[in-house]
Amino acid sequence: MNLSDKLQNGVFRQVGNAADSLGRECYVVGGYVRDLLLGRPSKDIDFVTVGSGIEVARAVARGIKGSHLSVFRNFGTAQVKSRHCELEFVGARKESYKRDSRKPIVEDGTLDDDLARRDFTINAMAACVNEGDFGRLIDKYDGLSDLHDGLIRTPLDPDITFSDDPLRMMRAIRFATQLDFRIVDETFQAITRNAERIRIISRERVMDELMKIMKASRPSIGWTLLLKSGLLKYIFPELHAMRGVEIIDGIGHKDNFYHTLAVLDNVAAKSDNVWLRWAALLHDIAKPVTKRFEPGVGWTFYGHNAVGAKMVPRIFSRMKFPLNDKMKYVQKMVELHMRPIALVEDEVTDSAVRRLLFDAGDDVDDLMILCAADITSKNADKVARYRENYELVKQKMVELEERDRIRNFQPPVDGIEIMQTFGLGQCREVGIIKERIKNAILDGEIPNEPEAARDLMHTFAASLGLTPLKN
């Protein structure tokens, strides 16, 4: 097969000419070839040369105006960056591994050696860019057939592949999720046999793969495979603890793991916000630790939202996720995720909606996406009732926001004005008055306006025995 009709970008001819000038064989390899055949966009292009890849990279950089060359001599690689793409160059090599490390012992090798060391057949294809053989596809491991059939398999013995570099187990699941491919039985069974080897992989590398899974159109595919392969208990024990159903006195609860995945996919269908997707994955994370069986009541998970919110920083820290506003956003979503549901189940009062708007702030729309996604009951009548009330809550939010401007509001009277009015320093009474004004606005006792807030400030301060200073 020849791919010359697909290699239309002029950079391939430039690289081929540079390689020809040095007498080097040169091939575009791996993920770029895979995506080219799948019709997926890809900016980063990897090239393998038989001999020094750095030499070819230097020659290519000289021929591309405005490009920047970076050489990584210790790794035998080089990168050429231009405005339109990033080109990576490496000499063909073969690798061997020690059991306690995923860092390979590297030696110069042939193109066959280089393709054999790659993780999956769909990533072990190459296309020649030399002038005399431009576009010829090298597919020693039948990756083209696996692409056509939607299969993930290793070129060589999968036990050796995964034991040598356990991160490849995560990559197999990530590709299966992104491409909606099936991992062949022999390869998947090797993942289950080698799952414990994931322990030697850094958290950063594992989380990079998880983040790619979370950005897929159906993240549940990946998380289900992580569970079934045995990897989940090593990389995310809190989520692993959610699986299964316990039955006492003939009463069971739903499988919170699969419920969570349903919620996650529902959110993914509505939003590309990866942190909202993480909030969906973590929204019930505390159910295993709050689960109780109460005779006459059944299964309860009291306070799982508050407990879950407290678990978020610890999980983020262990996973090497950012402990910044992203973490606080997920924490807020986990803590508040039951509030819209509570409104849906209860009478939808203006006061409750105002408080939800205030507490959620600018994230209220995301919270409502999570709320809608969380409606997964198999009882059709219950779902219909929830969705009807959910729409009522949304409508009330719009009306109250237009009228009362509650989202992210600050009370019209601040602490400085209270102190100046009554001659106070920083003290408990100032906070009590501020809180009273805030609650009065949220409860609809007074409008969100300075004059009404000042009237209440004077009235409430008098009940505390405070008198204003005379001008």
C-alpha positions in Angstrom: 0.0 0.0 0.0 1.2 3.5 -0.8 0.2 6.6 1.2 1.7 9.3 -1.1 -1.8 10.7 -1.8 -2.3 11.2 1.9 1.2 12.8 2.6 0.2 16.1 0.9 1.9 18.3 3.5 5.1 19.6 1.8 7.1 19.0 5.0 7.3 15.2 4.1 9.1 16.0 0.9 11.4 18.4 2.7 12.3 15.8 5.3 12.7 13.1 2.6 15.0 15.4 0.6 17.1 16.2 3.7 17.4 12.5 4.5 18.4 11.7 0.9 21.1 14.4 1.0 22.6 12.4 3.9 22.0 9.0 2.5 19.6 8.1 5.3 16.5 6.0 5.2 13.7 8.0 6.8 10.1 7.1 7.8 7.1 8.8 9.3 5.9 6.5 12.1 3.5 5.7 14.8 0.6 7.8 15.8 0.8 10.1 12.9 0.4 7.2 10.4 -2.4 5.7 12.5 -4.3 9.1 12.5 -3.6 9.6 8.9 -5.3 6.4 8.0 -8.2 7.1 10.4 -8.7 10.6 9.1 -8.0 12.2 12.5 -6.1 15.5 12.8 -2.6 15.4 14.2 0.0 18.2 14.5 3.0 16.3 16.0 4.9 14.1 13.4 7.4 11.5 14.4 10.2 10.4 12.1 12.6 7.4 12.4 15.9 7.4 10.5 18.2 4.4 10.1 21.3 6.1 11.6 21.4 9.5 13.3 18.1 11.2 13.6 19.8 14.3 14.9 21.8 14.7 11.7 18.5 14.6 9.6 16.8 17.1 12.0 19.7 19.6 11.5 19.4 19.3 7.8 15.6 19.7 7.9 15.9 22.8 10.2 18.2 24.4 7.8 15.6 24.0 5.0 12.6 25.4 7.0 12.6 29.1 7.3 11.9 30.4 10.8 12.1 26.9 12.4 13.7 26.1 15.8 15.9 23.1 16.4 16.2 21.4 19.8 18.7 18.6 20.3 18.5 16.1 23.1 21.8 14.3 22.7 21.4 12.1 25.8 18.3 10.6 24.2 19.5 10.6 20.6 16.5 12.7 19.6 15.8 16.1 18.1 12.8 18.3 17.5 12.2 20.9 14.8 9.4 23.4 15.5 7.8 25.7 13.0 4.6 27.7 13.0 2.6 24.9 11.6 3.9 21.7 13.1 6.3 19.9 15.4 8.7 17.3 14.0 10.4 14.7 16.2 13.4 12.8 14.9 15.1 9.7 16.4 17.4 7.0 15.1 16.0 3.5 14.7 16.7 1.6 17.9 16.0 -1.5 19.9 15.3 -1.6 23.6 15.6 -3.9 26.6 14.3 -3.4 30.1 15.2 -4.2 33.7 12.3 -5.5 35.8 12.3 -2.6 38.3 12.3 0.2 35.8 10.4 1.3 32.7 13.5 3.2 31.4 14.9 1.1 28.5 18.5 0.1 27.7 18.7 1.6 24.1 20.9 0.4 21.3 21.0 1.3 17.6 18.8 -0.9 15.5 17.0 -1.4 12.2 13.6 -0.2 11.2 12.2 -3.6 12.0 13.8 -3.4 15.5 12.2 0.0 16.0 8.7 -1.0 14.9 8.9 -4.2 17.1 9.5 -2.1 20.2 6.2 -0.1 19.8 3.2 -0.7 22.0 0.4 -1.7 19.6 0.1 -2.8 16.0 -1.9 0.3 15.0 1.1 2.3 16.2 3.8 0.1 14.5 3.3 1.3 11.0 5.7 3.5 9.0 5.6 5.3 5.7 8.8 6.0 3.8 9.5 9.7 2.9 12.7 9.1 0.7 12.2 10.2 -2.9 12.7 6.8 -4.4 10.1 5.0 -2.2 7.9 7.9 -1.1 4.7 6.9 0.6 5.3 3.1 0.8 3.6 1.7 3.9 5.6 -0.7 6.1 3.1 -2.8 8.1 5.0 -5.8 9.4 2.4 -6.5 12.2 -0.8 -6.1 10.2 -1.8 -2.8 12.0 -3.9 -1.8 9.0 -6.2 -4.8 9.5 -6.5 -4.0 13.2 -7.3 -0.4 12.4 -10.0 -1.6 10.0 -11.4 -4.1 12.6 -11.1 -1.7 15.5 -8.7 -3.8 17.5 -5.9 -3.1 20.1 -3.1 -5.7 20.2 0.6 -5.7 20.9 3.1 -6.5 18.1 5.0 -9.0 20.2 4.2 -11.1 23.4 1.9 -8.8 25.4 3.2 -10.1 28.8 6.7 -8.9 27.8 5.3 -5.7 26.3 3.4 -4.7 29.5 6.0 -6.0 32.0 8.7 -4.0 30.2 6.7 -0.8 30.2 3.5 -1.0 32.4 2.3 2.4 31.2 1.4 0.6 28.0 -1.5 -1.0 29.9 -2.9 2.4 30.5 -2.3 3.4 26.9 -4.2 0.3 25.6 -7.2 1.4 27.6 -6.8 5.0 26.6 -6.7 4.1 22.9 -9.7 1.7 23.3 -11.6 4.6 24.9 -10.6 7.4 22.4 -11.1 5.2 19.3 -13.9 3.0 20.6 -11.8 0.0 19.7 -11.7 -3.4 21.4 -8.7 -4.8 23.2 -8.2 -8.4 21.9 -8.6 -11.1 24.6 -4.9 -12.2 24.6 -3.8 -8.6 25.1 -6.4 -7.8 27.8 -5.6 -11.0 29.7 -2.0 -9.9 29.8 -3.0 -6.6 31.3 -4.9 -8.4 34.1 -1.8 -10.6 34.7 0.5 -7.6 34.9 -1.8 -5.0 36.5 0.3 -4.8 39.7 3.3 -3.6 37.6 1.5 -0.3 37.3 2.9 0.5 40.7 6.3 1.4 39.2 4.8 4.1 37.0 4.9 7.7 38.3 1.6 9.3 39.3 2.1 12.0 36.7 2.3 9.5 33.8 -0.8 7.6 35.0 -2.8 10.8 35.5 -1.8 12.0 32.0 -3.4 8.9 30.6 -6.5 9.3 32.8 -6.9 12.9 31.7 -7.0 11.7 28.1 -9.6 9.1 29.0 -11.7 11.8 30.6 -11.6 13.9 27.5 -12.9 11.1 25.3 -16.5 11.2 24.1 -17.5 8.3 26.4 -15.1 8.2 29.3 -17.0 5.3 30.9 -15.4 2.9 28.4 -12.0 3.5 30.0 -13.1 3.3 33.6 -14.9 0.1 33.0 -11.8 -1.4 31.4 -9.7 -0.2 34.3 -12.0 -2.0 36.7 -12.2 -5.2 34.8 -8.4 -5.3 34.1 -7.6 -5.0 37.8 -5.7 -1.7 37.3 -8.3 0.5 39.1 -7.6 -0.8 42.6 -4.0 0.4 42.2 -4.5 3.7 40.6 -7.8 4.9 42.2 -8.8 2.8 45.3 -11.6 5.1 46.3 -13.4 4.6 43.0 -12.7 0.9 43.1 -14.5 0.7 46.5 -17.7 2.0 44.9 -18.3 -1.2 42.9 -20.9 -3.8 43.7 -24.2 -4.1 45.5 -24.7 -5.1 49.1 -28.0 -6.7 50.1 -29.4 -6.9 53.7 -32.9 -8.2 54.5 -33.6 -8.5 50.8 -32.9 -4.7 50.3 -30.0 -3.7 48.0 -28.7 -0.4 46.8 -27.7 0.5 43.3 -24.1 -0.1 42.1 -22.6 3.3 42.7 -19.7 2.6 40.4 -21.8 2.1 37.3 -24.2 4.8 38.4 -21.2 7.2 38.5 -20.1 6.2 35.0 -23.6 6.8 33.7 -23.5 10.3 35.3 -20.0 10.9 33.8 -21.2 10.0 30.3 -24.3 12.1 30.7 -22.0 15.1 31.6 -19.6 14.3 28.8 -22.5 14.4 26.3 -23.3 18.0 27.4 -19.9 19.5 28.3 -16.2 19.4 27.2 -15.2 20.9 30.6 -12.9 18.1 31.8 -13.0 19.4 35.4 -16.8 19.1 35.4 -16.3 15.5 34.2 -14.0 14.9 37.2 -16.7 16.4 39.4 -19.1 13.9 37.9 -16.7 11.0 38.6 -16.2 12.2 42.2 -19.7 13.3 43.1 -20.5 10.1 45.0 -17.0 9.2 46.0 -17.8 9.2 49.7 -20.8 6.8 49.4 -18.7 3.7 50.5 -17.5 5.4 53.7 -21.0 6.9 54.6 -23.0 3.8 53.7 -25.3 2.5 56.5 -28.2 0.1 56.6 -31.0 1.3 58.9 -33.8 -1.2 59.6 -37.1 0.2 58.4 -35.3 2.8 56.3 -32.9 0.9 54.1 -29.6 2.1 52.8 -28.5 5.6 53.6 -25.5 7.7 52.6 -26.0 10.7 54.9 -23.6 13.5 54.3 -21.8 11.9 51.5 -21.6 15.2 49.6 -19.8 17.0 52.5 -17.5 14.0 53.2 -16.8 13.7 49.5 -15.8 17.4 49.2 -13.3 16.9 52.0 -11.8 13.9 50.2 -11.2 15.9 47.0 -8.0 17.7 48.1 -6.4 14.4 49.3 -7.3 12.7 46.0 -6.0 15.6 43.9 -2.8 15.7 45.9 -2.1 11.9 45.5 -2.9 12.1 41.8 -0.6 15.1 41.3 -3.5 17.2 40.0 -3.4 21.0 40.5 -4.2 22.1 44.0 -5.6 25.4 42.8 -8.9 26.8 41.5 -9.5 23.6 39.5 -9.5 21.5 42.7 -11.7 24.1 44.5 -14.2 24.0 41.6 -14.4 20.2 41.7 -14.7 20.3 45.5 -17.6 22.8 45.2 -19.4 20.7 42.6 -19.1 17.6 44.8 -20.4 19.5 47.9 -23.3 21.1 46.1 -24.3 18.3 43.7 -27.4 17.3 45.9 -28.7 20.8 46.3 -30.6 21.0 43.0 -31.8 17.5 43.5 -33.2 18.5 46.9 -35.0 21.4 45.3 -36.4 19.0 42.7 -37.7 16.7 45.4 -39.0 19.5 47.6 -41.2 22.5 47.0 -39.2 24.9 44.9 -39.1 28.1 47.1 -37.6 31.4 46.0 -35.4 31.4 49.1 -33.9 28.0 48.3 -33.2 29.0 44.7 -31.6 32.3 45.8 -29.3 30.4 48.2 -28.3 28.0 45.5 -27.5 30.8 43.1 -25.4 32.5 45.8 -23.5 29.4 46.8 -22.8 28.2 43.3 -22.0 31.6 41.9 -20.7 31.5 38.3 -20.6 27.7 38.4 -24.3 27.3 38.8 -24.9 26.4 35.1 -22.3 23.6 35.4 -23.9 22.5 38.6 -27.2 22.2 36.8 -25.6 20.1 34.1 -24.3 17.7 36.8 -27.7 17.7 38.5 -29.5 16.7 35.3 -26.8 14.1 34.6 -27.4 12.6 38.0 -31.1 11.7 37.2 -30.5 8.1 36.2 -33.4 6.2 37.9 -34.9 3.2 36.1 -38.3 4.4 37.3 -39.7 6.3 34.3 -42.3 8.1 36.3 -39.7 9.3 38.9 -37.4 10.5 36.1 -40.3 12.4 34.4 -41.2 14.0 37.7 -37.6 15.0 38.4 -37.1 16.4 35.0 -40.3 18.5 35.2 -39.2 19.9 38.5 -35.7 20.4 37.3 -37.0 22.6 34.5 -39.0 24.6 37.1 -35.9 25.2 39.1 -34.0 26.4 36.0 -36.9 28.8 35.2 -37.0 30.2 38.7 -33.2 30.7 38.6 -33.6 32.8 35.5 -36.4 34.9 36.9 -34.7 35.5 40.3 -31.4 36.3 38.8 -33.0 38.9 36.5 -34.8 40.4 39.4 -32.5 40.1 42.4 -29.0 39.8 40.9 -28.0 37.1 43.4 -25.2 35.3 41.6 -21.9 36.2 43.3 -23.5 39.1 45.0 -21.9 41.0 47.9 -24.3 42.5 50.5 -24.8 46.2 49.7 -23.5 47.1 53.2 -20.0 45.9 54.0 -18.1 45.6 57.2 -16.3 48.9 56.9 -19.6 50.8 56.6 -21.0 48.9 59.7 -17.9 49.8 61.8 -18.0 53.4 60.7 -21.7 53.8 61.3 -21.6 52.4 64.9 -18.0 53.3 65.9 -16.9 49.7 66.1 -13.6 48.0 65.6 -13.3 44.5 64.1 -15.6 42.4 66.3 -18.2 39.6 66.3 -21.1 42.0 66.0 -20.0 43.3 62.6 -20.1 39.7 61.2 -23.5 39.1 62.8 -25.0 42.2 61.2 -23.5 41.3 57.8 -24.8 37.8 58.0 -28.3 39.0 58.9 -28.4 41.3 55.9 -27.2 38.6 53.6 -29.8 36.1 54.8 -32.5 38.7 54.6 -31.7 39.3 50.9 -31.5 35.5 50.2 -34.7 34.8 52.0 -36.5 37.6 50.1 -37.2 39.7 53.2 -35.6 42.8 51.6 -34.5 43.5 48.0 -30.8 43.5 47.1 -30.5 47.3 47.3 -28.4 49.6 49.5 -31.3 51.6 51.0 -33.2 48.5 52.2 -30.0 46.9 53.5 -29.1 50.1 55.5 -32.6 50.2 57.0 -32.2 46.6 58.2 -28.7 47.3 59.5 -30.0 50.1 61.8 -33.0 48.0 63.0 -31.0 44.9 63.7 -28.1 46.8 65.3 -30.5 48.4 67.7 -31.7 45.0 68.8 -28.1 44.2 69.7 -27.9 47.4 71.7 -25.8 49.3 69.2 -26.5 53.0 68.4 -25.1 54.9 65.4 -22.5 57.6 65.9 -23.8 61.2 65.7 -22.5 63.2 62.7 
